[in-house]
Amino acid sequence: MNKNIKTTKKSLKEKICIFLVLLVSMSGIYFIATGLAEKRDQEIEFINQDYVIIRGIVTKKSTYKGNSIRVKYNVDGKYFEDSDGFNINDKVKEGDSIFIKYSKSKPELMITEFNDEFSN
């Protein structure tokens, strides 16, 4: 038997430490994700209170780590660009003209026709 091979056993204290680090990390990721989702829901609710529907141009389509499109639109001579999600079944590509709904008081907030909350 080779005496140079060392086996390392983790003590109970080390295992508990690793578990706690993983638990804290996963909890942090969960709270960040739910916070961002809640913020977006509040923005959509704000948009739906007082909005204008216009057309915007899709400037970028991304399917990496989720489906999103960036849309550029003009409000009173000022251009805005923001992103929103879309479903994989939605037929959209860069350069397409699509309907967007933006907030009258905060025109930088918008949702696209592909958002489930668009018709509400």
Biotite code that builds the C-alpha atoms (Angstrom):
import biotite.structure as struc

atoms = struc.array([
    struc.Atom([0.000, 0.000, 0.000], chain_id="A", res_id=1, res_name="MET", atom_name="CA", element="C"),
    struc.Atom([1.267, 3.471, -0.883], chain_id="A", res_id=2, res_name="ASN", atom_name="CA", element="C"),
    struc.Atom([1.803, 5.563, 2.254], chain_id="A", res_id=3, res_name="LYS", atom_name="CA", element="C"),
    struc.Atom([2.043, 8.840, 0.288], chain_id="A", res_id=4, res_name="ASN", atom_name="CA", element="C"),
    struc.Atom([-1.691, 8.841, -0.506], chain_id="A", res_id=5, res_name="ILE", atom_name="CA", element="C"),
    struc.Atom([-3.520, 10.853, 2.121], chain_id="A", res_id=6, res_name="LYS", atom_name="CA", element="C"),
    struc.Atom([-7.197, 10.574, 2.740], chain_id="A", res_id=7, res_name="THR", atom_name="CA", element="C"),
    struc.Atom([-8.870, 13.636, 4.082], chain_id="A", res_id=8, res_name="THR", atom_name="CA", element="C"),
    struc.Atom([-11.972, 13.364, 6.173], chain_id="A", res_id=9, res_name="LYS", atom_name="CA", element="C"),
    struc.Atom([-13.926, 16.466, 6.913], chain_id="A", res_id=10, res_name="LYS", atom_name="CA", element="C"),
    struc.Atom([-14.836, 17.009, 10.503], chain_id="A", res_id=11, res_name="SER", atom_name="CA", element="C"),
    struc.Atom([-18.426, 17.612, 11.528], chain_id="A", res_id=12, res_name="LEU", atom_name="CA", element="C"),
    struc.Atom([-17.605, 21.278, 12.145], chain_id="A", res_id=13, res_name="LYS", atom_name="CA", element="C"),
    struc.Atom([-16.268, 21.680, 8.574], chain_id="A", res_id=14, res_name="GLU", atom_name="CA", element="C"),
    struc.Atom([-19.345, 19.973, 7.120], chain_id="A", res_id=15, res_name="LYS", atom_name="CA", element="C"),
    struc.Atom([-21.655, 22.273, 9.083], chain_id="A", res_id=16, res_name="ILE", atom_name="CA", element="C"),
    struc.Atom([-19.658, 25.301, 7.894], chain_id="A", res_id=17, res_name="CYS", atom_name="CA", element="C"),
    struc.Atom([-19.926, 24.224, 4.252], chain_id="A", res_id=18, res_name="ILE", atom_name="CA", element="C"),
    struc.Atom([-23.650, 23.577, 4.651], chain_id="A", res_id=19, res_name="PHE", atom_name="CA", element="C"),
    struc.Atom([-24.205, 27.015, 6.196], chain_id="A", res_id=20, res_name="LEU", atom_name="CA", element="C"),
    struc.Atom([-22.243, 28.764, 3.437], chain_id="A", res_id=21, res_name="VAL", atom_name="CA", element="C"),
    struc.Atom([-24.311, 26.979, 0.788], chain_id="A", res_id=22, res_name="LEU", atom_name="CA", element="C"),
    struc.Atom([-27.552, 27.762, 2.628], chain_id="A", res_id=23, res_name="LEU", atom_name="CA", element="C"),
    struc.Atom([-26.723, 31.464, 2.945], chain_id="A", res_id=24, res_name="VAL", atom_name="CA", element="C"),
    struc.Atom([-25.649, 31.666, -0.724], chain_id="A", res_id=25, res_name="SER", atom_name="CA", element="C"),
    struc.Atom([-28.802, 29.983, -1.986], chain_id="A", res_id=26, res_name="MET", atom_name="CA", element="C"),
    struc.Atom([-30.998, 32.141, 0.250], chain_id="A", res_id=27, res_name="SER", atom_name="CA", element="C"),
    struc.Atom([-29.305, 35.272, -1.057], chain_id="A", res_id=28, res_name="GLY", atom_name="CA", element="C"),
    struc.Atom([-29.882, 34.251, -4.669], chain_id="A", res_id=29, res_name="ILE", atom_name="CA", element="C"),
    struc.Atom([-33.538, 33.458, -3.911], chain_id="A", res_id=30, res_name="TYR", atom_name="CA", element="C"),
    struc.Atom([-34.186, 36.830, -2.265], chain_id="A", res_id=31, res_name="PHE", atom_name="CA", element="C"),
    struc.Atom([-32.460, 38.744, -5.059], chain_id="A", res_id=32, res_name="ILE", atom_name="CA", element="C"),
    struc.Atom([-34.475, 36.897, -7.724], chain_id="A", res_id=33, res_name="ALA", atom_name="CA", element="C"),
    struc.Atom([-37.815, 37.371, -5.958], chain_id="A", res_id=34, res_name="THR", atom_name="CA", element="C"),
    struc.Atom([-37.012, 41.036, -5.286], chain_id="A", res_id=35, res_name="GLY", atom_name="CA", element="C"),
    struc.Atom([-36.303, 41.673, -8.958], chain_id="A", res_id=36, res_name="LEU", atom_name="CA", element="C"),
    struc.Atom([-39.499, 39.884, -10.006], chain_id="A", res_id=37, res_name="ALA", atom_name="CA", element="C"),
    struc.Atom([-41.519, 41.927, -7.513], chain_id="A", res_id=38, res_name="GLU", atom_name="CA", element="C"),
    struc.Atom([-39.958, 45.164, -8.774], chain_id="A", res_id=39, res_name="LYS", atom_name="CA", element="C"),
    struc.Atom([-40.872, 44.278, -12.368], chain_id="A", res_id=40, res_name="ARG", atom_name="CA", element="C"),
    struc.Atom([-44.452, 43.458, -11.309], chain_id="A", res_id=41, res_name="ASP", atom_name="CA", element="C"),
    struc.Atom([-44.705, 46.885, -9.658], chain_id="A", res_id=42, res_name="GLN", atom_name="CA", element="C"),
    struc.Atom([-43.387, 48.566, -12.819], chain_id="A", res_id=43, res_name="GLU", atom_name="CA", element="C"),
    struc.Atom([-45.980, 46.765, -14.957], chain_id="A", res_id=44, res_name="ILE", atom_name="CA", element="C"),
    struc.Atom([-48.746, 47.766, -12.561], chain_id="A", res_id=45, res_name="GLU", atom_name="CA", element="C"),
    struc.Atom([-47.514, 51.387, -12.747], chain_id="A", res_id=46, res_name="PHE", atom_name="CA", element="C"),
    struc.Atom([-47.477, 51.302, -16.568], chain_id="A", res_id=47, res_name="ILE", atom_name="CA", element="C"),
    struc.Atom([-51.022, 49.920, -16.697], chain_id="A", res_id=48, res_name="ASN", atom_name="CA", element="C"),
    struc.Atom([-52.355, 52.813, -14.587], chain_id="A", res_id=49, res_name="GLN", atom_name="CA", element="C"),
    struc.Atom([-51.724, 55.491, -17.243], chain_id="A", res_id=50, res_name="ASP", atom_name="CA", element="C"),
    struc.Atom([-50.201, 54.501, -20.570], chain_id="A", res_id=51, res_name="TYR", atom_name="CA", element="C"),
    struc.Atom([-49.847, 55.168, -24.268], chain_id="A", res_id=52, res_name="VAL", atom_name="CA", element="C"),
    struc.Atom([-49.557, 52.485, -26.948], chain_id="A", res_id=53, res_name="ILE", atom_name="CA", element="C"),
    struc.Atom([-47.114, 53.146, -29.788], chain_id="A", res_id=54, res_name="ILE", atom_name="CA", element="C"),
    struc.Atom([-44.828, 51.153, -32.050], chain_id="A", res_id=55, res_name="ARG", atom_name="CA", element="C"),
    struc.Atom([-41.180, 50.451, -31.314], chain_id="A", res_id=56, res_name="GLY", atom_name="CA", element="C"),
    struc.Atom([-38.355, 48.736, -33.183], chain_id="A", res_id=57, res_name="ILE", atom_name="CA", element="C"),
    struc.Atom([-36.729, 45.534, -31.916], chain_id="A", res_id=58, res_name="VAL", atom_name="CA", element="C"),
    struc.Atom([-32.996, 46.282, -31.729], chain_id="A", res_id=59, res_name="THR", atom_name="CA", element="C"),
    struc.Atom([-31.812, 43.008, -30.192], chain_id="A", res_id=60, res_name="LYS", atom_name="CA", element="C"),
    struc.Atom([-33.203, 39.541, -29.588], chain_id="A", res_id=61, res_name="LYS", atom_name="CA", element="C"),
    struc.Atom([-31.578, 37.302, -26.989], chain_id="A", res_id=62, res_name="SER", atom_name="CA", element="C"),
    struc.Atom([-32.372, 33.691, -26.196], chain_id="A", res_id=63, res_name="THR", atom_name="CA", element="C"),
    struc.Atom([-29.386, 33.111, -23.901], chain_id="A", res_id=64, res_name="TYR", atom_name="CA", element="C"),
    struc.Atom([-30.480, 32.461, -20.289], chain_id="A", res_id=65, res_name="LYS", atom_name="CA", element="C"),
    struc.Atom([-34.079, 33.391, -21.051], chain_id="A", res_id=66, res_name="GLY", atom_name="CA", element="C"),
    struc.Atom([-35.871, 35.121, -23.890], chain_id="A", res_id=67, res_name="ASN", atom_name="CA", element="C"),
    struc.Atom([-35.704, 38.895, -24.109], chain_id="A", res_id=68, res_name="SER", atom_name="CA", element="C"),
    struc.Atom([-35.890, 41.632, -26.711], chain_id="A", res_id=69, res_name="ILE", atom_name="CA", element="C"),
    struc.Atom([-34.606, 45.199, -26.602], chain_id="A", res_id=70, res_name="ARG", atom_name="CA", element="C"),
    struc.Atom([-36.941, 47.762, -28.099], chain_id="A", res_id=71, res_name="VAL", atom_name="CA", element="C"),
    struc.Atom([-36.209, 51.348, -29.110], chain_id="A", res_id=72, res_name="LYS", atom_name="CA", element="C"),
    struc.Atom([-39.075, 53.842, -29.156], chain_id="A", res_id=73, res_name="TYR", atom_name="CA", element="C"),
    struc.Atom([-39.626, 57.586, -29.492], chain_id="A", res_id=74, res_name="ASN", atom_name="CA", element="C"),
    struc.Atom([-41.624, 59.695, -27.038], chain_id="A", res_id=75, res_name="VAL", atom_name="CA", element="C"),
    struc.Atom([-41.935, 63.396, -27.881], chain_id="A", res_id=76, res_name="ASP", atom_name="CA", element="C"),
    struc.Atom([-38.645, 63.458, -29.789], chain_id="A", res_id=77, res_name="GLY", atom_name="CA", element="C"),
    struc.Atom([-36.692, 61.563, -27.111], chain_id="A", res_id=78, res_name="LYS", atom_name="CA", element="C"),
    struc.Atom([-35.579, 57.980, -27.729], chain_id="A", res_id=79, res_name="TYR", atom_name="CA", element="C"),
    struc.Atom([-35.802, 55.274, -25.097], chain_id="A", res_id=80, res_name="PHE", atom_name="CA", element="C"),
    struc.Atom([-34.630, 51.680, -25.170], chain_id="A", res_id=81, res_name="GLU", atom_name="CA", element="C"),
    struc.Atom([-35.700, 48.970, -22.764], chain_id="A", res_id=82, res_name="ASP", atom_name="CA", element="C"),
    struc.Atom([-36.094, 45.200, -22.696], chain_id="A", res_id=83, res_name="SER", atom_name="CA", element="C"),
    struc.Atom([-38.954, 42.815, -22.078], chain_id="A", res_id=84, res_name="ASP", atom_name="CA", element="C"),
    struc.Atom([-39.458, 39.081, -22.315], chain_id="A", res_id=85, res_name="GLY", atom_name="CA", element="C"),
    struc.Atom([-41.145, 37.009, -24.978], chain_id="A", res_id=86, res_name="PHE", atom_name="CA", element="C"),
    struc.Atom([-42.292, 33.418, -25.352], chain_id="A", res_id=87, res_name="ASN", atom_name="CA", element="C"),
    struc.Atom([-40.392, 31.045, -27.587], chain_id="A", res_id=88, res_name="ILE", atom_name="CA", element="C"),
    struc.Atom([-43.522, 30.692, -29.771], chain_id="A", res_id=89, res_name="ASN", atom_name="CA", element="C"),
    struc.Atom([-43.686, 34.455, -30.474], chain_id="A", res_id=90, res_name="ASP", atom_name="CA", element="C"),
    struc.Atom([-42.492, 35.259, -33.967], chain_id="A", res_id=91, res_name="LYS", atom_name="CA", element="C"),
    struc.Atom([-40.179, 38.242, -33.519], chain_id="A", res_id=92, res_name="VAL", atom_name="CA", element="C"),
    struc.Atom([-36.806, 39.210, -34.922], chain_id="A", res_id=93, res_name="LYS", atom_name="CA", element="C"),
    struc.Atom([-34.456, 42.180, -34.898], chain_id="A", res_id=94, res_name="GLU", atom_name="CA", element="C"),
    struc.Atom([-35.782, 45.068, -36.972], chain_id="A", res_id=95, res_name="GLY", atom_name="CA", element="C"),
    struc.Atom([-39.449, 44.180, -36.438], chain_id="A", res_id=96, res_name="ASP", atom_name="CA", element="C"),
    struc.Atom([-41.912, 46.927, -35.552], chain_id="A", res_id=97, res_name="SER", atom_name="CA", element="C"),
    struc.Atom([-44.004, 45.919, -32.530], chain_id="A", res_id=98, res_name="ILE", atom_name="CA", element="C"),
    struc.Atom([-46.550, 47.514, -30.224], chain_id="A", res_id=99, res_name="PHE", atom_name="CA", element="C"),
    struc.Atom([-45.366, 48.732, -26.853], chain_id="A", res_id=100, res_name="ILE", atom_name="CA", element="C"),
    struc.Atom([-47.159, 50.274, -23.925], chain_id="A", res_id=101, res_name="LYS", atom_name="CA", element="C"),
    struc.Atom([-45.240, 52.934, -21.968], chain_id="A", res_id=102, res_name="TYR", atom_name="CA", element="C"),
    struc.Atom([-46.047, 54.961, -18.870], chain_id="A", res_id=103, res_name="SER", atom_name="CA", element="C"),
    struc.Atom([-47.084, 58.571, -19.531], chain_id="A", res_id=104, res_name="LYS", atom_name="CA", element="C"),
    struc.Atom([-45.341, 59.819, -16.389], chain_id="A", res_id=105, res_name="SER", atom_name="CA", element="C"),
    struc.Atom([-42.255, 57.584, -16.731], chain_id="A", res_id=106, res_name="LYS", atom_name="CA", element="C"),
    struc.Atom([-41.788, 56.880, -20.441], chain_id="A", res_id=107, res_name="PRO", atom_name="CA", element="C"),
    struc.Atom([-38.635, 54.867, -19.730], chain_id="A", res_id=108, res_name="GLU", atom_name="CA", element="C"),
    struc.Atom([-40.930, 52.111, -18.398], chain_id="A", res_id=109, res_name="LEU", atom_name="CA", element="C"),
    struc.Atom([-42.548, 49.959, -21.081], chain_id="A", res_id=110, res_name="MET", atom_name="CA", element="C"),
    struc.Atom([-43.878, 46.514, -21.871], chain_id="A", res_id=111, res_name="ILE", atom_name="CA", element="C"),
    struc.Atom([-44.217, 44.894, -25.271], chain_id="A", res_id=112, res_name="THR", atom_name="CA", element="C"),
    struc.Atom([-47.170, 43.244, -26.959], chain_id="A", res_id=113, res_name="GLU", atom_name="CA", element="C"),
    struc.Atom([-45.557, 39.894, -26.079], chain_id="A", res_id=114, res_name="PHE", atom_name="CA", element="C"),
    struc.Atom([-45.934, 40.517, -22.332], chain_id="A", res_id=115, res_name="ASN", atom_name="CA", element="C"),
    struc.Atom([-48.898, 38.668, -20.804], chain_id="A", res_id=116, res_name="ASP", atom_name="CA", element="C"),
    struc.Atom([-49.853, 41.881, -18.949], chain_id="A", res_id=117, res_name="GLU", atom_name="CA", element="C"),
    struc.Atom([-50.067, 43.970, -22.157], chain_id="A", res_id=118, res_name="PHE", atom_name="CA", element="C"),
    struc.Atom([-53.812, 43.580, -22.630], chain_id="A", res_id=119, res_name="SER", atom_name="CA", element="C"),
    struc.Atom([-54.703, 44.208, -18.972], chain_id="A", res_id=120, res_name="ASN", atom_name="CA", element="C"),
])
